[in-house]
Amino acid sequence: MSATRRLATRARLICAGLDGDVPSPCLSVCRMDPARQLCEGCFRTIDEIAAWSRMRDEAKREVWEAIGQRIASMEEDRA
């Protein structure tokens, strides 16, 4: 399973509340895609990355939901 698929699966689990803590989605890739304005590793925006440590769990889950949607959209574009 690719890292992107694992990230998408983890996003679904976290959004469903099946993963107690809300971990960072960082994969230590830390490279921004200039066209999409998203990190190539975790699919977060620079603002989401910068604010992560100050976010409450609810906001972190919203970011995880957005990550899942971004990955799904990217996969649809490839199909």
N, CA, C and O atoms as a GROMACS GRO file, in nm:
protein
  316
    1MET      N    1   0.086  -0.118   0.000
    1MET     CA    2   0.000   0.000   0.000
    1MET      C    3   0.090   0.124   0.000
    1MET      O    4   0.187   0.131   0.076
    2SER      N    5   0.058   0.221  -0.085
    2SER     CA    6   0.140   0.341  -0.095
    2SER      C    7   0.122   0.430   0.029
    2SER      O    8   0.024   0.416   0.103
    3ALA      N    9   0.215   0.518   0.048
    3ALA     CA   10   0.208   0.611   0.161
    3ALA      C   11   0.083   0.697   0.152
    3ALA      O   12   0.021   0.728   0.254
    4THR      N   13   0.045   0.735   0.032
    4THR     CA   14  -0.075   0.817   0.013
    4THR      C   15  -0.200   0.739   0.053
    4THR      O   16  -0.288   0.795   0.118
    5ARG      N   17  -0.209   0.613   0.015
    5ARG     CA   18  -0.325   0.530   0.052
    5ARG      C   19  -0.330   0.509   0.204
    5ARG      O   20  -0.437   0.513   0.264
    6ARG      N   21  -0.213   0.487   0.264
    6ARG     CA   22  -0.209   0.472   0.412
    6ARG      C   23  -0.257   0.599   0.478
    6ARG      O   24  -0.331   0.594   0.577
    7LEU      N   25  -0.216   0.715   0.426
    7LEU     CA   26  -0.257   0.844   0.481
    7LEU      C   27  -0.408   0.861   0.467
    7LEU      O   28  -0.474   0.908   0.560
    8ALA      N   29  -0.463   0.824   0.352
    8ALA     CA   30  -0.608   0.834   0.330
    8ALA      C   31  -0.684   0.741   0.426
    8ALA      O   32  -0.787   0.780   0.481
    9THR      N   33  -0.634   0.621   0.446
    9THR     CA   34  -0.697   0.527   0.538
    9THR      C   35  -0.692   0.581   0.681
    9THR      O   36  -0.791   0.574   0.754
   10ARG      N   37  -0.579   0.636   0.719
   10ARG     CA   38  -0.564   0.694   0.853
   10ARG      C   39  -0.659   0.811   0.871
   10ARG      O   40  -0.716   0.829   0.978
   11ALA      N   41  -0.676   0.892   0.765
   11ALA     CA   42  -0.769   1.006   0.772
   11ALA      C   43  -0.911   0.958   0.802
   11ALA      O   44  -0.981   1.017   0.884
   12ARG      N   45  -0.953   0.851   0.734
   12ARG     CA   46  -1.088   0.798   0.758
   12ARG      C   47  -1.104   0.750   0.902
   12ARG      O   48  -1.207   0.776   0.965
   13LEU      N   49  -1.005   0.682   0.955
   13LEU     CA   50  -1.011   0.632   1.092
   13LEU      C   51  -1.017   0.746   1.193
   13LEU      O   52  -1.095   0.742   1.288
   14ILE      N   53  -0.935   0.846   1.172
   14ILE     CA   54  -0.931   0.959   1.265
   14ILE      C   55  -1.061   1.037   1.260
   14ILE      O   56  -1.114   1.075   1.365
   15CYS      N   57  -1.114   1.061   1.141
   15CYS     CA   58  -1.239   1.135   1.128
   15CYS      C   59  -1.357   1.058   1.187
   15CYS      O   60  -1.453   1.119   1.233
   16ALA      N   61  -1.349   0.926   1.186
   16ALA     CA   62  -1.455   0.844   1.244
   16ALA      C   63  -1.441   0.831   1.395
   16ALA      O   64  -1.525   0.770   1.461
   17GLY      N   65  -1.334   0.889   1.450
   17GLY     CA   66  -1.313   0.883   1.593
   17GLY      C   67  -1.257   0.750   1.640
   17GLY      O   68  -1.264   0.719   1.759
   18LEU      N   69  -1.204   0.670   1.548
   18LEU     CA   70  -1.153   0.538   1.583
   18LEU      C   71  -1.006   0.539   1.624
   18LEU      O   72  -0.949   0.435   1.654
   19ASP      N   73  -0.948   0.654   1.624
   19ASP     CA   74  -0.808   0.668   1.661
   19ASP      C   75  -0.803   0.774   1.771
   19ASP      O   76  -0.814   0.893   1.742
   20GLY      N   77  -0.787   0.733   1.897
   20GLY     CA   78  -0.798   0.821   2.012
   20GLY      C   79  -0.734   0.958   1.998
   20GLY      O   80  -0.804   1.058   1.987
   21ASP      N   81  -0.603   0.963   2.000
   21ASP     CA   82  -0.534   1.090   1.986
   21ASP      C   83  -0.542   1.136   1.842
   21ASP      O   84  -0.566   1.056   1.751
   22VAL      N   85  -0.520   1.265   1.820
   22VAL     CA   86  -0.519   1.318   1.684
   22VAL      C   87  -0.374   1.347   1.649
   22VAL      O   88  -0.321   1.454   1.680
   23PRO      N   89  -0.309   1.252   1.584
   23PRO     CA   90  -0.168   1.266   1.552
   23PRO      C   91  -0.145   1.359   1.432
   23PRO      O   92  -0.236   1.385   1.353
   24SER      N   93  -0.026   1.408   1.422
   24SER     CA   94   0.012   1.487   1.306
   24SER      C   95   0.019   1.396   1.184
   24SER      O   96   0.066   1.282   1.194
   25PRO      N   97  -0.026   1.444   1.069
   25PRO     CA   98  -0.015   1.365   0.948
   25PRO      C   99   0.122   1.374   0.881
   25PRO      O  100   0.142   1.317   0.774
   26CYS      N  101   0.214   1.445   0.942
   26CYS     CA  102   0.346   1.467   0.883
   26CYS      C  103   0.417   1.335   0.855
   26CYS      O  104   0.422   1.246   0.940
   27LEU      N  105   0.473   1.325   0.733
   27LEU     CA  106   0.550   1.208   0.693
   27LEU      C  107   0.697   1.243   0.673
   27LEU      O  108   0.774   1.163   0.619
   28SER      N  109   0.735   1.362   0.717
   28SER     CA  110   0.872   1.413   0.706
   28SER      C  111   0.918   1.428   0.561
   28SER      O  112   1.037   1.413   0.531
   29VAL      N  113   0.824   1.456   0.472
   29VAL     CA  114   0.859   1.487   0.334
   29VAL      C  115   0.884   1.637   0.322
   29VAL      O  116   0.984   1.679   0.264
   30CYS      N  117   0.794   1.718   0.377
   30CYS     CA  118   0.812   1.863   0.394
   30CYS      C  119   0.856   1.934   0.266
   30CYS      O  120   0.958   2.003   0.263
   31ARG      N  121   0.778   1.914   0.162
   31ARG     CA  122   0.807   1.980   0.034
   31ARG      C  123   0.672   2.026  -0.022
   31ARG      O  124   0.582   1.945  -0.042
   32MET      N  125   0.660   2.156  -0.048
   32MET     CA  126   0.535   2.211  -0.098
   32MET      C  127   0.525   2.197  -0.249
   32MET      O  128   0.620   2.224  -0.322
   33ASP      N  129   0.409   2.153  -0.295
   33ASP     CA  130   0.378   2.147  -0.438
   33ASP      C  131   0.328   2.285  -0.478
   33ASP      O  132   0.221   2.326  -0.433
   34PRO      N  133   0.402   2.358  -0.560
   34PRO     CA  134   0.364   2.495  -0.594
   34PRO      C  135   0.231   2.504  -0.668
   34PRO      O  136   0.160   2.604  -0.655
   35ALA      N  137   0.196   2.404  -0.746
   35ALA     CA  138   0.070   2.408  -0.821
   35ALA      C  139  -0.051   2.391  -0.731
   35ALA      O  140  -0.152   2.460  -0.746
   36ARG      N  141  -0.042   2.296  -0.636
   36ARG     CA  142  -0.156   2.269  -0.549
   36ARG      C  143  -0.151   2.343  -0.417
   36ARG      O  144  -0.251   2.350  -0.345
   37GLN      N  145  -0.034   2.399  -0.384
   37GLN     CA  146  -0.015   2.469  -0.256
   37GLN      C  147  -0.040   2.376  -0.138
   37GLN      O  148  -0.096   2.415  -0.036
   38LEU      N  149   0.005   2.250  -0.154
   38LEU     CA  150  -0.007   2.149  -0.050
   38LEU      C  151   0.127   2.080  -0.031
   38LEU      O  152   0.206   2.069  -0.125
   39CYS      N  153   0.152   2.035   0.091
   39CYS     CA  154   0.272   1.955   0.116
   39CYS      C  155   0.259   1.824   0.039
   39CYS      O  156   0.153   1.762   0.039
   40GLU      N  157   0.365   1.784  -0.027
   40GLU     CA  158   0.362   1.660  -0.105
   40GLU      C  159   0.355   1.535  -0.017
   40GLU      O  160   0.318   1.428  -0.065
   41GLY      N  161   0.389   1.548   0.109
   41GLY     CA  162   0.386   1.433   0.200
   41GLY      C  163   0.255   1.418   0.274
   41GLY      O  164   0.198   1.309   0.278
   42CYS      N  165   0.205   1.528   0.333
   42CYS     CA  166   0.088   1.517   0.420
   42CYS      C  167  -0.037   1.586   0.366
   42CYS      O  168  -0.144   1.578   0.427
   43PHE      N  169  -0.026   1.652   0.253
   43PHE     CA  170  -0.140   1.717   0.187
   43PHE      C  171  -0.203   1.828   0.270
   43PHE      O  172  -0.323   1.856   0.257
   44ARG      N  173  -0.123   1.891   0.356
   44ARG     CA  174  -0.172   2.008   0.431
   44ARG      C  175  -0.124   2.136   0.362
   44ARG      O  176  -0.025   2.136   0.290
   45THR      N  177  -0.198   2.244   0.388
   45THR     CA  178  -0.154   2.375   0.342
   45THR      C  179  -0.048   2.426   0.438
   45THR      O  180  -0.032   2.372   0.548
   46ILE      N  181   0.024   2.527   0.397
   46ILE     CA  182   0.127   2.584   0.485
   46ILE      C  183   0.064   2.643   0.611
   46ILE      O  184   0.122   2.635   0.719
   47ASP      N  185  -0.056   2.701   0.598
   47ASP     CA  186  -0.125   2.756   0.715
   47ASP      C  187  -0.165   2.645   0.813
   47ASP      O  188  -0.155   2.662   0.934
   48GLU      N  189  -0.211   2.532   0.760
   48GLU     CA  190  -0.248   2.419   0.847
   48GLU      C  191  -0.125   2.364   0.919
   48GLU      O  192  -0.131   2.329   1.037
   49ILE      N  193  -0.015   2.356   0.847
   49ILE     CA  194   0.110   2.307   0.908
   49ILE      C  195   0.154   2.400   1.020
   49ILE      O  196   0.190   2.356   1.129
   50ALA      N  197   0.152   2.530   0.992
   50ALA     CA  198   0.198   2.630   1.090
   50ALA      C  199   0.109   2.633   1.214
   50ALA      O  200   0.159   2.654   1.325
   51ALA      N  201  -0.020   2.611   1.198
   51ALA     CA  202  -0.114   2.622   1.310
   51ALA      C  203  -0.133   2.491   1.386
   51ALA      O  204  -0.193   2.490   1.493
   52TRP      N  205  -0.083   2.381   1.333
   52TRP     CA  206  -0.114   2.249   1.388
   52TRP      C  207  -0.093   2.240   1.540
   52TRP      O  208  -0.181   2.191   1.610
   53SER      N  209   0.017   2.285   1.590
   53SER     CA  210   0.048   2.268   1.733
   53SER      C  211  -0.045   2.350   1.823
   53SER      O  212  -0.053   2.323   1.943
   54ARG      N  213  -0.114   2.447   1.769
   54ARG     CA  214  -0.206   2.530   1.847
   54ARG      C  215  -0.352   2.489   1.829
   54ARG      O  216  -0.440   2.543   1.895
   55MET      N  217  -0.377   2.396   1.740
   55MET     CA  218  -0.515   2.354   1.710
   55MET      C  219  -0.570   2.263   1.819
   55MET      O  220  -0.497   2.186   1.882
   56ARG      N  221  -0.700   2.274   1.839
   56ARG     CA  222  -0.770   2.180   1.926
   56ARG      C  223  -0.798   2.053   1.844
   56ARG      O  224  -0.790   2.054   1.721
   57ASP      N  225  -0.830   1.946   1.913
   57ASP     CA  226  -0.852   1.818   1.846
   57ASP      C  227  -0.959   1.827   1.738
   57ASP      O  228  -0.946   1.766   1.632
   58GLU      N  229  -1.065   1.903   1.762
   58GLU     CA  230  -1.172   1.916   1.663
   58GLU      C  231  -1.119   1.977   1.533
   58GLU      O  232  -1.152   1.929   1.424
   59ALA      N  233  -1.039   2.080   1.544
   59ALA     CA  234  -0.980   2.143   1.425
   59ALA      C  235  -0.883   2.048   1.355
   59ALA      O  236  -0.876   2.046   1.232
   60LYS      N  237  -0.809   1.971   1.433
   60LYS     CA  238  -0.716   1.873   1.374
   60LYS      C  239  -0.793   1.767   1.296
   60LYS      O  240  -0.750   1.726   1.188
   61ARG      N  241  -0.906   1.723   1.349
   61ARG     CA  242  -0.988   1.625   1.278
   61ARG      C  243  -1.042   1.685   1.148
   61ARG      O  244  -1.053   1.615   1.047
   62GLU      N  245  -1.075   1.814   1.150
   62GLU     CA  246  -1.120   1.880   1.027
   62GLU      C  247  -1.010   1.883   0.922
   62GLU      O  248  -1.036   1.864   0.804
   63VAL      N  249  -0.887   1.905   0.966
   63VAL     CA  250  -0.775   1.901   0.872
   63VAL      C  251  -0.758   1.760   0.817
   63VAL      O  252  -0.737   1.743   0.697
   64TRP      N  253  -0.767   1.660   0.903
   64TRP     CA  254  -0.758   1.522   0.856
   64TRP      C  255  -0.868   1.492   0.754
   64TRP      O  256  -0.844   1.424   0.654
   65GLU      N  257  -0.990   1.544   0.778
   65GLU     CA  258  -1.099   1.524   0.682
   65GLU      C  259  -1.064   1.589   0.548
   65GLU      O  260  -1.086   1.531   0.442
   66ALA      N  261  -1.009   1.710   0.554
   66ALA     CA  262  -0.968   1.779   0.432
   66ALA      C  263  -0.859   1.700   0.358
   66ALA      O  264  -0.859   1.693   0.236
   67ILE      N  265  -0.767   1.642   0.433
   67ILE     CA  266  -0.661   1.561   0.372
   67ILE      C  267  -0.723   1.445   0.295
   67ILE      O  268  -0.686   1.418   0.181
   68GLY      N  269  -0.818   1.376   0.357
   68GLY     CA  270  -0.886   1.265   0.290
   68GLY      C  271  -0.956   1.310   0.163
   68GLY      O  272  -0.951   1.241   0.061
   69GLN      N  273  -1.020   1.425   0.168
   69GLN     CA  274  -1.088   1.478   0.050
   69GLN      C  275  -0.987   1.518  -0.058
   69GLN      O  276  -1.011   1.494  -0.177
   70ARG      N  277  -0.877   1.576  -0.019
   70ARG     CA  278  -0.774   1.615  -0.115
   70ARG      C  279  -0.715   1.493  -0.186
   70ARG      O  280  -0.694   1.496  -0.307
   71ILE      N  281  -0.690   1.388  -0.111
   71ILE     CA  282  -0.636   1.266  -0.170
   71ILE      C  283  -0.737   1.205  -0.266
   71ILE      O  284  -0.701   1.163  -0.376
   72ALA      N  285  -0.864   1.199  -0.225
   72ALA     CA  286  -0.969   1.144  -0.310
   72ALA      C  287  -0.980   1.225  -0.439
   72ALA      O  288  -0.992   1.168  -0.548
   73SER      N  289  -0.976   1.355  -0.428
   73SER     CA  290  -0.984   1.442  -0.546
   73SER      C  291  -0.865   1.419  -0.640
   73SER      O  292  -0.881   1.413  -0.762
   74MET      N  293  -0.747   1.405  -0.581
   74MET     CA  294  -0.626   1.382  -0.661
   74MET      C  295  -0.638   1.248  -0.735
   74MET      O  296  -0.599   1.237  -0.851
   75GLU      N  297  -0.690   1.146  -0.667
   75GLU     CA  298  -0.707   1.014  -0.729
   75GLU      C  299  -0.810   1.018  -0.840
   75GLU      O  300  -0.793   0.951  -0.941
   76GLU      N  301  -0.916   1.096  -0.822
   76GLU     CA  302  -1.017   1.112  -0.928
   76GLU      C  303  -0.957   1.179  -1.050
   76GLU      O  304  -0.988   1.142  -1.163
   77ASP      N  305  -0.871   1.277  -1.028
   77ASP     CA  306  -0.807   1.347  -1.139
   77ASP      C  307  -0.718   1.254  -1.219
   77ASP      O  308  -0.703   1.271  -1.340
   78ARG      N  309  -0.658   1.157  -1.152
   78ARG     CA  310  -0.569   1.061  -1.220
   78ARG      C  311  -0.646   0.957  -1.301
   78ARG      O  312  -0.594   0.901  -1.397
   79ALA      N  313  -0.772   0.934  -1.261
   79ALA     CA  314  -0.854   0.829  -1.327
   79ALA      C  315  -0.908   0.873  -1.461
   79ALA      O  316  -0.977   0.796  -1.528
   0.00000   0.00000   0.00000
